């Protein structure tokens, strides 16, 4: 059986992570420029649609469609929560569990087990930290 060289694996892992981080930063910078350019063009196209009072424009390169986006925001969570409970309209919430709050709930209700319909998924993962001498070299 081949023995694993842990020192070498950690060194290679950290080298790959540094390269990945560098590539992500470079990618983010390029994407920020591209997104900013697109936002400016979208604003100009929206202005054209508004001025000529149309919801779409056909060009030889593609079609511009003006659409209305709606998002609902809450500025009074206590009031909204009370409304949801009174109306029995829990489907107005997104269907996901707040991981931190749920973990705290379980700690406070130790031994009660999981609520109906909830399962827990656990898996081991690896975290690699640089040595203190590595911090000084960067």
DRENTOR-180112 format. One record per residue: residue number from 1; residue in three letters; x, y, z of N, C-alpha, C in turn. Coordinates in steps of 0.05 Angstrom, whole numbers, plus 5000, padded with zeros to 4 digits. Atoms other than C-alpha are relative to their C-alpha. Layout:
! DRENTOR-180112
<site keza="NUM" kolvo="ala" n_c1="X" n_c2="Y" n_c3="Z" ca_c1="X" ca_c2="Y" ca_c3="Z" c_c1="X" c_c2="Y" c_c3="Z"/>
...
END
This chain:
! DRENTOR-180112
<site keza="1" kolvo="unk" n_c1="5017" n_c2="4977" n_c3="5000" ca_c1="5000" ca_c2="5000" ca_c3="5000" c_c1="5018" c_c2="5025" c_c3="5000"/>
<site keza="2" kolvo="unk" n_c1="4984" n_c2="4975" n_c3="5001" ca_c1="5027" ca_c2="5069" ca_c3="4982" c_c1="4993" c_c2="5018" c_c3="5024"/>
<site keza="3" kolvo="unk" n_c1="5004" n_c2="4982" n_c3="4977" ca_c1="5038" ca_c2="5116" ca_c3="5040" c_c1="4995" c_c2="5028" c_c3="4989"/>
<site keza="4" kolvo="unk" n_c1="5007" n_c2="4973" n_c3="5008" ca_c1="5008" ca_c2="5185" ca_c3="5035" c_c1="5020" c_c2="5019" c_c3="5014"/>
<site keza="5" kolvo="unk" n_c1="4982" n_c2="4980" n_c3="4989" ca_c1="5057" ca_c2="5243" ca_c3="5045" c_c1="4982" c_c2="5024" c_c3="5007"/>
<site keza="6" kolvo="unk" n_c1="5018" n_c2="4979" n_c3="4991" ca_c1="5014" ca_c2="5290" ca_c3="5087" c_c1="5012" c_c2="5028" c_c3="4996"/>
<site keza="7" kolvo="unk" n_c1="4987" n_c2="4974" n_c3="5003" ca_c1="5065" ca_c2="5346" ca_c3="5086" c_c1="4997" c_c2="5010" c_c3="4971"/>
<site keza="8" kolvo="unk" n_c1="5002" n_c2="4993" n_c3="5028" ca_c1="5066" ca_c2="5346" ca_c3="5010" c_c1="4971" c_c2="5007" c_c3="4992"/>
<site keza="9" kolvo="unk" n_c1="5028" n_c2="4995" n_c3="5007" ca_c1="4990" ca_c2="5342" ca_c3="5005" c_c1="4991" c_c2="5028" c_c3="5010"/>
<site keza="10" kolvo="unk" n_c1="5008" n_c2="4974" n_c3="4989" ca_c1="4981" ca_c2="5403" ca_c3="5051" c_c1="5014" c_c2="5022" c_c3="4984"/>
<site keza="11" kolvo="unk" n_c1="4986" n_c2="4980" n_c3="5016" ca_c1="5034" ca_c2="5442" ca_c3="5012" c_c1="4986" c_c2="5005" c_c3="4973"/>
<site keza="12" kolvo="unk" n_c1="5013" n_c2="4998" n_c3="5026" ca_c1="5001" ca_c2="5427" ca_c3="4945" c_c1="4972" c_c2="5012" c_c3="5003"/>
<site keza="13" kolvo="unk" n_c1="5027" n_c2="4989" n_c3="4995" ca_c1="4932" ca_c2="5441" ca_c3="4974" c_c1="5000" c_c2="5030" c_c3="5003"/>
<site keza="14" kolvo="unk" n_c1="4998" n_c2="4971" n_c3="4995" ca_c1="4953" ca_c2="5510" ca_c3="4999" c_c1="5008" c_c2="5015" c_c3="4975"/>
<site keza="15" kolvo="unk" n_c1="4992" n_c2="4987" n_c3="5025" ca_c1="4987" ca_c2="5526" ca_c3="4932" c_c1="4976" c_c2="5002" c_c3="4981"/>
<site keza="16" kolvo="unk" n_c1="5023" n_c2="5000" n_c3="5017" ca_c1="4924" ca_c2="5507" ca_c3="4894" c_c1="4980" c_c2="5021" c_c3="5010"/>
<site keza="17" kolvo="unk" n_c1="5019" n_c2="4981" n_c3="4989" ca_c1="4881" ca_c2="5548" ca_c3="4942" c_c1="5008" c_c2="5029" c_c3="4994"/>
<site keza="18" kolvo="unk" n_c1="4990" n_c2="4973" n_c3="5006" ca_c1="4925" ca_c2="5610" ca_c3="4933" c_c1="4995" c_c2="5006" c_c3="4970"/>
<site keza="19" kolvo="unk" n_c1="5004" n_c2="4996" n_c3="5029" ca_c1="4921" ca_c2="5602" ca_c3="4857" c_c1="4970" c_c2="5004" c_c3="4994"/>
<site keza="20" kolvo="unk" n_c1="5029" n_c2="4997" n_c3="5004" ca_c1="4845" ca_c2="5593" ca_c3="4860" c_c1="4991" c_c2="5027" c_c3="5010"/>
<site keza="21" kolvo="unk" n_c1="5008" n_c2="4974" n_c3="4989" ca_c1="4838" ca_c2="5655" ca_c3="4904" c_c1="5009" c_c2="5023" c_c3="4981"/>
<site keza="22" kolvo="unk" n_c1="4990" n_c2="4980" n_c3="5019" ca_c1="4882" ca_c2="5695" ca_c3="4855" c_c1="4982" c_c2="5001" c_c3="4975"/>
<site keza="23" kolvo="unk" n_c1="5017" n_c2="5002" n_c3="5024" ca_c1="4840" ca_c2="5671" ca_c3="4796" c_c1="4972" c_c2="5011" c_c3="5005"/>
<site keza="24" kolvo="unk" n_c1="5026" n_c2="4990" n_c3="4993" ca_c1="4775" ca_c2="5687" ca_c3="4832" c_c1="5000" c_c2="5031" c_c3="5001"/>
<site keza="25" kolvo="unk" n_c1="4998" n_c2="4971" n_c3="4998" ca_c1="4798" ca_c2="5758" ca_c3="4847" c_c1="5002" c_c2="5013" c_c3="4972"/>
<site keza="26" kolvo="unk" n_c1="4997" n_c2="4990" n_c3="5028" ca_c1="4819" ca_c2="5768" ca_c3="4774" c_c1="4973" c_c2="4998" c_c3="4986"/>
<site keza="27" kolvo="unk" n_c1="5026" n_c2="5005" n_c3="5013" ca_c1="4753" ca_c2="5739" ca_c3="4750" c_c1="4979" c_c2="5021" c_c3="5010"/>
<site keza="28" kolvo="unk" n_c1="5018" n_c2="4981" n_c3="4988" ca_c1="4713" ca_c2="5783" ca_c3="4798" c_c1="5004" c_c2="5029" c_c3="4989"/>
<site keza="29" kolvo="unk" n_c1="4994" n_c2="4973" n_c3="5010" ca_c1="4748" ca_c2="5846" ca_c3="4773" c_c1="4990" c_c2="5002" c_c3="4971"/>
<site keza="30" kolvo="unk" n_c1="5010" n_c2="5000" n_c3="5028" ca_c1="4733" ca_c2="5828" ca_c3="4700" c_c1="4970" c_c2="5001" c_c3="5000"/>
<site keza="31" kolvo="unk" n_c1="5029" n_c2="5001" n_c3="4999" ca_c1="4661" ca_c2="5811" ca_c3="4717" c_c1="4988" c_c2="5026" c_c3="5009"/>
<site keza="32" kolvo="unk" n_c1="5010" n_c2="4975" n_c3="4990" ca_c1="4651" ca_c2="5876" ca_c3="4755" c_c1="4999" c_c2="5021" c_c3="4977"/>
<site keza="33" kolvo="unk" n_c1="4999" n_c2="4981" n_c3="5023" ca_c1="4672" ca_c2="5916" ca_c3="4693" c_c1="4978" c_c2="4993" c_c3="4980"/>
<site keza="34" kolvo="unk" n_c1="5020" n_c2="5008" n_c3="5019" ca_c1="4628" ca_c2="5875" ca_c3="4647" c_c1="4971" c_c2="5006" c_c3="5010"/>
<site keza="35" kolvo="unk" n_c1="5026" n_c2="4994" n_c3="4988" ca_c1="4568" ca_c2="5881" ca_c3="4694" c_c1="4993" c_c2="5029" c_c3="5000"/>
<site keza="36" kolvo="unk" n_c1="5004" n_c2="4971" n_c3="5000" ca_c1="4577" ca_c2="5956" ca_c3="4700" c_c1="4993" c_c2="5010" c_c3="4972"/>
<site keza="37" kolvo="unk" n_c1="5005" n_c2="4992" n_c3="5027" ca_c1="4579" ca_c2="5963" ca_c3="4625" c_c1="4972" c_c2="4992" c_c3="4992"/>
<site keza="38" kolvo="unk" n_c1="5027" n_c2="5010" n_c3="5006" ca_c1="4516" ca_c2="5921" ca_c3="4618" c_c1="4978" c_c2="5017" c_c3="5013"/>
<site keza="39" kolvo="unk" n_c1="5020" n_c2="4983" n_c3="4986" ca_c1="4479" ca_c2="5963" ca_c3="4670" c_c1="4996" c_c2="5026" c_c3="4986"/>
<site keza="40" kolvo="unk" n_c1="5002" n_c2="4975" n_c3="5014" ca_c1="4495" ca_c2="6026" ca_c3="4632" c_c1="4984" c_c2="4996" c_c3="4974"/>
<site keza="41" kolvo="unk" n_c1="5014" n_c2="5005" n_c3="5026" ca_c1="4470" ca_c2="5996" ca_c3="4566" c_c1="4971" c_c2="4994" c_c3="5006"/>
<site keza="42" kolvo="unk" n_c1="5028" n_c2="5005" n_c3="4993" ca_c1="4407" ca_c2="5969" ca_c3="4600" c_c1="4985" c_c2="5026" c_c3="5007"/>
<site keza="43" kolvo="unk" n_c1="5012" n_c2="4975" n_c3="4994" ca_c1="4393" ca_c2="6038" ca_c3="4627" c_c1="4994" c_c2="5016" c_c3="4975"/>
<site keza="44" kolvo="unk" n_c1="5004" n_c2="4986" n_c3="5025" ca_c1="4401" ca_c2="6068" ca_c3="4558" c_c1="4977" c_c2="4988" c_c3="4984"/>
<site keza="45" kolvo="unk" n_c1="5022" n_c2="5013" n_c3="5014" ca_c1="4355" ca_c2="6016" ca_c3="4527" c_c1="4973" c_c2="5004" c_c3="5013"/>
<site keza="46" kolvo="unk" n_c1="5025" n_c2="4994" n_c3="4986" ca_c1="4303" ca_c2="6026" ca_c3="4581" c_c1="4991" c_c2="5028" c_c3="4994"/>
<site keza="47" kolvo="unk" n_c1="5006" n_c2="4973" n_c3="5006" ca_c1="4306" ca_c2="6100" ca_c3="4568" c_c1="4987" c_c2="5002" c_c3="4972"/>
<site keza="48" kolvo="unk" n_c1="5012" n_c2="5000" n_c3="5027" ca_c1="4292" ca_c2="6088" ca_c3="4494" c_c1="4972" c_c2="4989" c_c3="5000"/>
<site keza="49" kolvo="unk" n_c1="5027" n_c2="5012" n_c3="4998" ca_c1="4233" ca_c2="6042" ca_c3="4510" c_c1="4980" c_c2="5019" c_c3="5013"/>
<site keza="50" kolvo="unk" n_c1="5018" n_c2="4981" n_c3="4987" ca_c1="4204" ca_c2="6094" ca_c3="4557" c_c1="4994" c_c2="5023" c_c3="4982"/>
<site keza="51" kolvo="unk" n_c1="5005" n_c2="4977" n_c3="5017" ca_c1="4212" ca_c2="6151" ca_c3="4508" c_c1="4981" c_c2="4994" c_c3="4977"/>
<site keza="52" kolvo="unk" n_c1="5018" n_c2="5007" n_c3="5023" ca_c1="4179" ca_c2="6114" ca_c3="4450" c_c1="4975" c_c2="4985" c_c3="5009"/>
<site keza="53" kolvo="unk" n_c1="5023" n_c2="5013" n_c3="4988" ca_c1="4129" ca_c2="6082" ca_c3="4497" c_c1="4994" c_c2="4972" c_c3="4988"/>
<site keza="54" kolvo="unk" n_c1="5003" n_c2="5027" n_c3="5009" ca_c1="4140" ca_c2="6009" ca_c3="4476" c_c1="5011" c_c2="4981" c_c3="5021"/>
<site keza="55" kolvo="unk" n_c1="4990" n_c2="5021" n_c3="4982" ca_c1="4151" ca_c2="5944" ca_c3="4514" c_c1="5020" c_c2="4982" c_c3="4987"/>
<site keza="56" kolvo="unk" n_c1="4980" n_c2="5016" n_c3="5013" ca_c1="4196" ca_c2="5913" ca_c3="4462" c_c1="5011" c_c2="5015" c_c3="4975"/>
<site keza="57" kolvo="unk" n_c1="4987" n_c2="4989" n_c3="5024" ca_c1="4244" ca_c2="5933" ca_c3="4407" c_c1="5014" c_c2="4977" c_c3="4986"/>
<site keza="58" kolvo="unk" n_c1="4987" n_c2="5021" n_c3="5016" ca_c1="4266" ca_c2="5886" ca_c3="4351" c_c1="5024" c_c2="5012" c_c3="4986"/>
<site keza="59" kolvo="unk" n_c1="4977" n_c2="4992" n_c3="5015" ca_c1="4336" ca_c2="5893" ca_c3="4323" c_c1="5010" c_c2="4976" c_c3="4985"/>
<site keza="60" kolvo="unk" n_c1="4989" n_c2="5023" n_c3="5015" ca_c1="4376" ca_c2="5850" ca_c3="4275" c_c1="5017" c_c2="4982" c_c3="5018"/>
<site keza="61" kolvo="unk" n_c1="4983" n_c2="5015" n_c3="4981" ca_c1="4418" ca_c2="5828" ca_c3="4335" c_c1="4984" c_c2="4986" c_c3="5022"/>
<site keza="62" kolvo="unk" n_c1="5016" n_c2="5012" n_c3="4978" ca_c1="4362" ca_c2="5812" ca_c3="4384" c_c1="4977" c_c2="5018" c_c3="5007"/>
<site keza="63" kolvo="unk" n_c1="5024" n_c2="4985" n_c3="4992" ca_c1="4299" ca_c2="5836" ca_c3="4418" c_c1="5004" c_c2="5010" c_c3="5028"/>
<site keza="64" kolvo="unk" n_c1="4999" n_c2="4988" n_c3="4974" ca_c1="4297" ca_c2="5884" ca_c3="4476" c_c1="4972" c_c2="4999" c_c3="5011"/>
<site keza="65" kolvo="unk" n_c1="5026" n_c2="5002" n_c3="4987" ca_c1="4240" ca_c2="5871" ca_c3="4524" c_c1="5000" c_c2="5015" c_c3="5026"/>
<site keza="66" kolvo="unk" n_c1="5003" n_c2="4985" n_c3="4975" ca_c1="4218" ca_c2="5920" ca_c3="4578" c_c1="4980" c_c2="4985" c_c3="5017"/>
<site keza="67" kolvo="unk" n_c1="5018" n_c2="5015" n_c3="4982" ca_c1="4188" ca_c2="5884" ca_c3="4637" c_c1="5000" c_c2="5013" c_c3="5027"/>
<site keza="68" kolvo="unk" n_c1="5002" n_c2="4989" n_c3="4973" ca_c1="4164" ca_c2="5904" ca_c3="4705" c_c1="5006" c_c2="4978" c_c3="5020"/>
<site keza="69" kolvo="unk" n_c1="4992" n_c2="5018" n_c3="4979" ca_c1="4198" ca_c2="5868" ca_c3="4763" c_c1="4988" c_c2="5009" c_c3="5026"/>
<site keza="70" kolvo="unk" n_c1="5010" n_c2="4993" n_c3="4974" ca_c1="4165" ca_c2="5866" ca_c3="4831" c_c1="5013" c_c2="4983" c_c3="5021"/>
<site keza="71" kolvo="unk" n_c1="4990" n_c2="5014" n_c3="4977" ca_c1="4196" ca_c2="5848" ca_c3="4897" c_c1="4985" c_c2="5011" c_c3="5024"/>
<site keza="72" kolvo="unk" n_c1="5014" n_c2="4991" n_c3="4976" ca_c1="4161" ca_c2="5850" ca_c3="4963" c_c1="5020" c_c2="4999" c_c3="5023"/>
<site keza="73" kolvo="unk" n_c1="4982" n_c2="4998" n_c3="4977" ca_c1="4200" ca_c2="5873" ca_c3="5024" c_c1="4984" c_c2="5006" c_c3="5025"/>
<site keza="74" kolvo="unk" n_c1="5014" n_c2="4997" n_c3="4975" ca_c1="4181" ca_c2="5875" ca_c3="5097" c_c1="5016" c_c2="5019" c_c3="5018"/>
<site keza="75" kolvo="unk" n_c1="4987" n_c2="4982" n_c3="4982" ca_c1="4196" ca_c2="5932" ca_c3="5144" c_c1="4989" c_c2="4997" c_c3="5029"/>
<site keza="76" kolvo="unk" n_c1="5010" n_c2="5005" n_c3="4973" ca_c1="4157" ca_c2="5904" ca_c3="5204" c_c1="4996" c_c2="4970" c_c3="5002"/>
<site keza="77" kolvo="unk" n_c1="5001" n_c2="5029" n_c3="4999" ca_c1="4173" ca_c2="5830" ca_c3="5214" c_c1="4981" c_c2="4990" c_c3="5021"/>
<site keza="78" kolvo="unk" n_c1="5018" n_c2="5009" n_c3="4979" ca_c1="4135" ca_c2="5824" ca_c3="5279" c_c1="4971" c_c2="5002" c_c3="4990"/>
<site keza="79" kolvo="unk" n_c1="5027" n_c2="4997" n_c3="5011" ca_c1="4072" ca_c2="5852" ca_c3="5246" c_c1="4994" c_c2="4980" c_c3="4978"/>
<site keza="80" kolvo="unk" n_c1="5005" n_c2="5019" n_c3="5022" ca_c1="4080" ca_c2="5809" ca_c3="5185" c_c1="4997" c_c2="4971" c_c3="5010"/>
<site keza="81" kolvo="unk" n_c1="5002" n_c2="5027" n_c3="4988" ca_c1="4092" ca_c2="5746" ca_c3="5227" c_c1="4973" c_c2="4996" c_c3="5013"/>
<site keza="82" kolvo="unk" n_c1="5026" n_c2="5001" n_c3="4988" ca_c1="4029" ca_c2="5761" ca_c3="5266" c_c1="4978" c_c2="4996" c_c3="4979"/>
<site keza="83" kolvo="unk" n_c1="5019" n_c2="5002" n_c3="5022" ca_c1="3990" ca_c2="5771" ca_c3="5201" c_c1="5000" c_c2="4971" c_c3="4988"/>
<site keza="84" kolvo="unk" n_c1="4997" n_c2="5027" n_c3="5012" ca_c1="4017" ca_c2="5704" ca_c3="5173" c_c1="4987" c_c2="4980" c_c3="5019"/>
<site keza="85" kolvo="unk" n_c1="5012" n_c2="5019" n_c3="4981" ca_c1="3996" ca_c2="5668" ca_c3="5237" c_c1="4970" c_c2="5003" c_c3="5001"/>
<site keza="86" kolvo="unk" n_c1="5029" n_c2="4996" n_c3="4999" ca_c1="3927" ca_c2="5700" ca_c3="5238" c_c1="4986" c_c2="4989" c_c3="4974"/>
<site keza="87" kolvo="unk" n_c1="5012" n_c2="5009" n_c3="5026" ca_c1="3915" ca_c2="5684" ca_c3="5164" c_c1="5007" c_c2="4970" c_c3="4994"/>
<site keza="88" kolvo="unk" n_c1="4991" n_c2="5027" n_c3="5004" ca_c1="3947" ca_c2="5615" ca_c3="5171" c_c1="5012" c_c2="4998" c_c3="4972"/>
<site keza="89" kolvo="unk" n_c1="4988" n_c2="4998" n_c3="5026" ca_c1="3988" ca_c2="5634" ca_c3="5110" c_c1="5030" c_c2="4996" c_c3="5001"/>
<site keza="90" kolvo="unk" n_c1="4971" n_c2="5005" n_c3="4997" ca_c1="4056" ca_c2="5603" ca_c3="5126" c_c1="5014" c_c2="4997" c_c3="4972"/>
<site keza="91" kolvo="unk" n_c1="4988" n_c2="5003" n_c3="5026" ca_c1="4067" ca_c2="5592" ca_c3="5051" c_c1="5010" c_c2="5027" c_c3="4989"/>
<site keza="92" kolvo="unk" n_c1="4989" n_c2="4974" n_c3="5008" ca_c1="4083" ca_c2="5667" ca_c3="5047" c_c1="5030" c_c2="5001" c_c3="5007"/>
<site keza="93" kolvo="unk" n_c1="4971" n_c2="5001" n_c3="4993" ca_c1="4151" ca_c2="5648" ca_c3="5076" c_c1="5014" c_c2="4981" c_c3="4980"/>
<site keza="94" kolvo="unk" n_c1="4985" n_c2="5018" n_c3="5016" ca_c1="4206" ca_c2="5614" ca_c3="5036" c_c1="5003" c_c2="4974" c_c3="5015"/>
<site keza="95" kolvo="unk" n_c1="4998" n_c2="5027" n_c3="4988" ca_c1="4213" ca_c2="5540" ca_c3="5048" c_c1="5029" c_c2="4991" c_c3="5003"/>
<site keza="96" kolvo="unk" n_c1="4973" n_c2="5008" n_c3="4992" ca_c1="4280" ca_c2="5534" ca_c3="5080" c_c1="5003" c_c2="5005" c_c3="5030"/>
<site keza="97" kolvo="unk" n_c1="4995" n_c2="4998" n_c3="4972" ca_c1="4306" ca_c2="5527" ca_c3="5150" c_c1="5024" c_c2="5018" c_c3="5004"/>
<site keza="98" kolvo="unk" n_c1="4978" n_c2="4983" n_c3="4993" ca_c1="4350" ca_c2="5582" ca_c3="5179" c_c1="5019" c_c2="4983" c_c3="5017"/>
<site keza="99" kolvo="unk" n_c1="4982" n_c2="5019" n_c3="4987" ca_c1="4410" ca_c2="5539" ca_c3="5198" c_c1="5009" c_c2="5008" c_c3="5028"/>
<site keza="100" kolvo="unk" n_c1="4990" n_c2="4991" n_c3="4974" ca_c1="4437" ca_c2="5581" ca_c3="5255" c_c1="4978" c_c2="5001" c_c3="5021"/>
<site keza="101" kolvo="unk" n_c1="5023" n_c2="4999" n_c3="4981" ca_c1="4369" ca_c2="5594" ca_c3="5287" c_c1="4991" c_c2="4972" c_c3="5008"/>
<site keza="102" kolvo="unk" n_c1="5009" n_c2="5027" n_c3="4994" ca_c1="4350" ca_c2="5521" ca_c3="5281" c_c1="5019" c_c2="4985" c_c3="5019"/>
<site keza="103" kolvo="unk" n_c1="4980" n_c2="5012" n_c3="4983" ca_c1="4415" ca_c2="5498" ca_c3="5312" c_c1="4997" c_c2="5010" c_c3="5029"/>
<site keza="104" kolvo="unk" n_c1="5004" n_c2="4988" n_c3="4973" ca_c1="4403" ca_c2="5546" ca_c3="5371" c_c1="4974" c_c2="4988" c_c3="5012"/>
<site keza="105" kolvo="unk" n_c1="5025" n_c2="5012" n_c3="4991" ca_c1="4331" ca_c2="5520" ca_c3="5377" c_c1="5005" c_c2="4972" c_c3="5011"/>
<site keza="106" kolvo="unk" n_c1="4995" n_c2="5027" n_c3="4991" ca_c1="4356" ca_c2="5449" ca_c3="5382" c_c1="5016" c_c2="4999" c_c3="5026"/>
<site keza="107" kolvo="unk" n_c1="4984" n_c2="4998" n_c3="4975" ca_c1="4407" ca_c2="5469" ca_c3="5436" c_c1="4982" c_c2="5006" c_c3="5023"/>
<site keza="108" kolvo="unk" n_c1="5018" n_c2="4991" n_c3="4979" ca_c1="4352" ca_c2="5502" ca_c3="5476" c_c1="4979" c_c2="4978" c_c3="5007"/>
<site keza="109" kolvo="unk" n_c1="5020" n_c2="5021" n_c3="4996" ca_c1="4306" ca_c2="5441" ca_c3="5468" c_c1="5014" c_c2="4973" c_c3="4999"/>
<site keza="110" kolvo="unk" n_c1="4984" n_c2="5024" n_c3="5000" ca_c1="4359" ca_c2="5388" ca_c3="5481" c_c1="4984" c_c2="4976" c_c3="5008"/>
<site keza="111" kolvo="unk" n_c1="5013" n_c2="5025" n_c3="4993" ca_c1="4332" ca_c2="5318" ca_c3="5481" c_c1="4972" c_c2="4998" c_c3="4988"/>
<site keza="112" kolvo="unk" n_c1="5027" n_c2="5002" n_c3="5011" ca_c1="4265" ca_c2="5335" ca_c3="5447" c_c1="5000" c_c2="4987" c_c3="4973"/>
<site keza="113" kolvo="unk" n_c1="4998" n_c2="5012" n_c3="5027" ca_c1="4290" ca_c2="5308" ca_c3="5380" c_c1="4993" c_c2="5021" c_c3="4979"/>
<site keza="114" kolvo="unk" n_c1="5006" n_c2="4982" n_c3="5023" ca_c1="4277" ca_c2="5337" ca_c3="5312" c_c1="4969" c_c2="5003" c_c3="4996"/>
<site keza="115" kolvo="unk" n_c1="5028" n_c2="4997" n_c3="5006" ca_c1="4209" ca_c2="5366" ca_c3="5294" c_c1="4992" c_c2="4982" c_c3="4976"/>
<site keza="116" kolvo="unk" n_c1="5009" n_c2="5017" n_c3="5022" ca_c1="4166" ca_c2="5326" ca_c3="5245" c_c1="5008" c_c2="5012" c_c3="4973"/>
<site keza="117" kolvo="unk" n_c1="4993" n_c2="4992" n_c3="5027" ca_c1="4190" ca_c2="5329" ca_c3="5173" c_c1="5028" c_c2="5011" c_c3="4997"/>
<site keza="118" kolvo="unk" n_c1="4973" n_c2="4990" n_c3="5001" ca_c1="4261" ca_c2="5351" ca_c3="5191" c_c1="5020" c_c2="4978" c_c3="5003"/>
<site keza="119" kolvo="unk" n_c1="4978" n_c2="5019" n_c3="4998" ca_c1="4322" ca_c2="5309" ca_c3="5179" c_c1="5026" c_c2="5015" c_c3="5003"/>
<site keza="120" kolvo="unk" n_c1="4974" n_c2="4988" n_c3="4998" ca_c1="4394" ca_c2="5324" ca_c3="5194" c_c1="5020" c_c2="4985" c_c3="4983"/>
<site keza="121" kolvo="unk" n_c1="4980" n_c2="5012" n_c3="5017" ca_c1="4450" ca_c2="5311" ca_c3="5145" c_c1="5027" c_c2="5009" c_c3="5011"/>
<site keza="122" kolvo="unk" n_c1="4973" n_c2="4994" n_c3="4990" ca_c1="4521" ca_c2="5307" ca_c3="5173" c_c1="5021" c_c2="4986" c_c3="4983"/>
<site keza="123" kolvo="unk" n_c1="4978" n_c2="5012" n_c3="5014" ca_c1="4586" ca_c2="5295" ca_c3="5138" c_c1="5026" c_c2="5013" c_c3="5010"/>
<site keza="124" kolvo="unk" n_c1="4974" n_c2="4989" n_c3="4993" ca_c1="4659" ca_c2="5304" ca_c3="5155" c_c1="5011" c_c2="5015" c_c3="4976"/>
<site keza="125" kolvo="unk" n_c1="4987" n_c2="4985" n_c3="5021" ca_c1="4698" ca_c2="5356" ca_c3="5116" c_c1="5028" c_c2="5007" c_c3="5010"/>
<site keza="126" kolvo="unk" n_c1="4973" n_c2="4993" n_c3="4994" ca_c1="4770" ca_c2="5379" ca_c3="5115" c_c1="5004" c_c2="5030" c_c3="4999"/>
<site keza="127" kolvo="unk" n_c1="4993" n_c2="4972" n_c3="5001" ca_c1="4795" ca_c2="5448" ca_c3="5132" c_c1="5030" c_c2="5001" c_c3="5003"/>
<site keza="128" kolvo="unk" n_c1="4971" n_c2="4998" n_c3="4999" ca_c1="4868" ca_c2="5466" ca_c3="5118" c_c1="5007" c_c2="5029" c_c3="5006"/>
<site keza="129" kolvo="unk" n_c1="4990" n_c2="4974" n_c3="4993" ca_c1="4901" ca_c2="5525" ca_c3="5152" c_c1="5029" c_c2="5003" c_c3="4995"/>
<site keza="130" kolvo="unk" n_c1="4972" n_c2="4995" n_c3="5004" ca_c1="4967" ca_c2="5557" ca_c3="5136" c_c1="5014" c_c2="4999" c_c3="5027"/>
<site keza="131" kolvo="unk" n_c1="4984" n_c2="4998" n_c3="4975" ca_c1="5022" ca_c2="5550" ca_c3="5187" c_c1="5006" c_c2="5029" c_c3="5006"/>
<site keza="132" kolvo="unk" n_c1="4994" n_c2="4973" n_c3="4993" ca_c1="5041" ca_c2="5612" ca_c3="5225" c_c1="5024" c_c2="5011" c_c3="4984"/>
<site keza="133" kolvo="unk" n_c1="4978" n_c2="4990" n_c3="5017" ca_c1="5106" ca_c2="5616" ca_c3="5185" c_c1="4991" c_c2="5007" c_c3="4972"/>
<site keza="134" kolvo="unk" n_c1="5012" n_c2="4994" n_c3="5027" ca_c1="5065" ca_c2="5616" ca_c3="5121" c_c1="4988" c_c2="5028" c_c3="5000"/>
<site keza="135" kolvo="unk" n_c1="5012" n_c2="4974" n_c3="4997" ca_c1="5028" ca_c2="5678" ca_c3="5146" c_c1="5021" c_c2="5022" c_c3="4997"/>
<site keza="136" kolvo="unk" n_c1="4979" n_c2="4980" n_c3="5000" ca_c1="5093" ca_c2="5716" ca_c3="5154" c_c1="5012" c_c2="5003" c_c3="4972"/>
<site keza="137" kolvo="unk" n_c1="4988" n_c2="4999" n_c3="5026" ca_c1="5116" ca_c2="5700" ca_c3="5083" c_c1="4983" c_c2="5015" c_c3="4980"/>
<site keza="138" kolvo="unk" n_c1="5018" n_c2="4987" n_c3="5020" ca_c1="5056" ca_c2="5730" ca_c3="5048" c_c1="5000" c_c2="5030" c_c3="5002"/>
END
